[in-house]
Amino acid sequence: MIRGLLDLYEASFNDKWISWAESLQQKQDELFWDTEDGGYFNSVSNDSSLVLRLKEDQDGAEPCSNSVAVSNLLRLSNFIDKPEYVEKANKILTVFNERLMKIPLAVPEMVSGLLFSLSTTKQIILVGDPGSEDLTALIDCLNSQFIPNKVLIISNGQNESFLKSKLDILRTLTKKDGKATAYVCENYTCSLPVTSSEQLFKLIS
């Protein structure tokens, strides 16, 4: 569900989906997180019908909850700037380290999350008016390229929004010369602003 909400945001750029994703992540942490060793249990702590709480460690037709959670936590941390989500993702990878080393084919989704965690995320922030031609042109430019570990964020210039309340950097980035503007950020450092598809293409290539 959380992954679907993050995907919905990247399709619609309506930050209500990020807000919902954060709420669900908080609930998952509350009900299933192992506060002692890390990782997510399959059941809640107050389920009296269970003798033992287990953690799923096999990706089948559907990936297990811990595998999906790694990517969810890493992606969500880029939208709401919560370092503890990165810490939780790394804790899951530590808990399942032996599984990853010996039988990676058993948890391909977690391997994908591991690769995500080891790579530098490109946080691409576009500042512009939703639906405008210049903003659409920048989005089309990005969608035409394969950009591993891309996190795309749209800031529409409103004084207050959910994402602005979660990401301080959005308060400092503005349009250049009144045009939709792109910033590419890595390791908390952002590029100079660009306003054309050609400039953006060069920046991400």
C-alpha positions in Angstrom: 0.0 0.0 0.0 2.8 2.4 0.9 4.7 1.7 -2.3 1.5 2.3 -4.3 1.0 5.7 -2.6 4.5 6.7 -3.4 4.0 5.7 -7.0 0.7 7.6 -7.1 2.6 10.7 -6.0 5.1 10.4 -8.8 2.2 10.0 -11.2 0.0 12.8 -10.0 2.3 15.0 -7.8 -0.5 15.4 -5.2 1.3 15.3 -1.9 -1.8 14.0 -0.1 -0.4 10.6 -1.2 2.8 11.2 0.7 0.9 12.2 3.8 -1.1 9.0 3.7 2.1 6.9 3.0 3.7 8.5 6.1 0.6 7.7 8.2 0.7 4.1 7.1 4.4 3.8 7.7 3.9 5.1 11.3 1.2 2.5 11.9 3.4 -0.3 10.5 6.2 0.7 12.8 3.8 0.9 15.8 2.3 -2.5 15.2 5.0 -4.7 13.7 8.5 -3.2 14.2 10.9 -5.3 16.4 12.2 -2.7 18.8 14.9 -5.0 20.1 16.5 -6.6 17.0 14.9 -4.7 14.1 12.8 -5.9 11.2 9.0 -6.3 10.9 7.1 -9.2 12.5 4.2 -10.7 10.6 1.8 -10.2 13.6 1.0 -7.7 16.2 2.3 -8.1 19.7 -1.1 -8.5 21.4 -2.2 -11.5 19.3 -2.8 -14.1 22.0 -3.5 -16.8 19.5 0.2 -16.9 18.4 2.9 -18.6 20.4 5.8 -17.0 18.5 6.0 -13.9 16.3 7.9 -14.6 13.1 9.5 -12.4 10.4 9.0 -13.4 6.8 12.2 -13.9 4.8 11.1 -15.2 1.5 10.0 -13.3 -1.6 7.5 -15.4 -3.5 4.8 -14.4 -6.0 4.5 -11.4 -3.6 7.6 -10.0 -1.9 7.7 -10.3 1.8 7.0 -7.3 4.0 10.6 -6.7 5.1 11.8 -6.7 1.5 9.2 -4.1 0.4 9.8 -2.1 3.6 13.4 -1.4 2.8 12.6 0.4 -0.4 9.6 2.1 1.1 11.6 3.5 4.0 14.4 4.8 1.8 12.0 6.4 -0.7 9.8 8.0 2.0 12.9 9.4 3.7 13.6 11.5 0.7 10.1 13.1 0.8 9.8 13.8 4.5 13.5 14.0 5.6 13.3 11.4 8.4 16.8 9.9 9.0 15.2 7.3 11.3 13.6 5.7 8.2 17.0 5.2 6.7 18.2 3.7 10.0 15.3 1.3 10.0 16.0 0.2 6.4 19.6 -0.4 7.2 18.6 -2.3 10.4 16.4 -4.6 8.2 19.3 -5.3 5.9 21.5 -6.1 8.9 18.9 -8.5 10.3 18.7 -10.3 7.0 22.4 -10.0 6.1 23.1 -13.7 6.3 20.1 -14.4 4.0 21.3 -11.8 1.5 24.8 -13.2 1.5 23.9 -16.9 1.2 20.6 -17.0 -0.7 20.0 -13.7 -2.4 17.7 -15.4 -4.9 15.3 -16.0 -2.0 14.9 -12.2 -1.4 15.3 -10.4 -4.8 13.2 -7.5 -3.7 15.4 -7.0 -0.7 18.5 -7.2 -3.0 16.9 -4.3 -5.0 16.5 -2.4 -1.8 20.1 -3.1 -0.8 21.3 -1.7 -4.1 19.1 1.4 -3.6 20.7 1.9 -0.2 24.3 1.6 -1.6 23.7 4.1 -4.4 23.4 7.9 -4.3 19.9 9.1 -4.7 19.1 11.8 -7.2 16.5 14.1 -5.6 15.1 16.1 -8.5 13.0 19.1 -7.4 10.9 21.0 -9.9 9.5 24.4 -9.0 6.6 25.5 -11.1 2.9 25.8 -11.7 1.1 22.5 -12.0 -0.2 21.9 -15.5 1.9 24.7 -17.0 3.7 24.0 -20.3 7.2 24.8 -19.0 6.8 22.4 -16.0 5.3 19.7 -18.2 8.3 20.0 -20.6 10.7 19.4 -17.7 8.7 16.4 -16.4 8.6 14.9 -20.0 12.4 15.3 -20.2 12.8 13.3 -17.0 10.3 10.7 -18.0 12.2 10.1 -21.3 15.3 9.1 -19.4 16.2 6.1 -17.2 17.5 7.6 -14.0 18.3 5.0 -11.3 17.4 6.0 -7.7 15.5 9.1 -8.9 13.1 10.8 -6.5 11.0 13.5 -8.2 9.4 16.2 -6.1 7.2 19.0 -7.4 7.0 22.3 -5.5 4.2 24.6 -6.7 5.3 27.7 -4.9 2.6 27.7 -2.4 3.5 29.2 1.0 2.4 26.1 2.8 2.0 22.5 1.7 2.5 19.1 3.3 5.9 18.5 1.6 7.1 22.0 2.5 6.3 21.2 6.1 8.5 18.1 5.9 11.3 19.3 3.6 12.9 22.6 4.6 14.9 22.8 1.3 11.6 23.4 -0.5 11.2 26.7 1.2 14.5 27.9 -0.3 14.1 26.8 -3.9 12.3 29.2 -6.2 11.5 29.7 -9.9 14.2 31.4 -12.0 13.1 34.3 -14.2 9.5 33.3 -13.7 9.9 29.9 -15.4 9.6 26.4 -14.1 12.9 25.5 -12.7 14.8 22.2 -12.0 17.3 21.5 -9.2 19.2 18.2 -9.0 20.3 17.4 -5.5 22.7 14.7 -4.2 24.1 14.3 -0.7 22.3 17.5 0.5 23.9 19.6 -2.3 21.8 21.0 -5.1 22.9 22.0 -8.6 22.5 25.5 -10.0 18.9 26.0 -11.3 18.0 25.2 -14.9 14.9 26.1 -16.8 15.0 24.3 -20.2 14.7 20.7 -21.1 18.1 20.8 -22.9 19.8 22.1 -19.8 18.1 19.5 -17.6 19.0 16.7 -20.0 22.7 17.6 -19.8 22.4 17.8 -16.0 21.1 14.3 -15.6 23.1 12.6 -18.4 
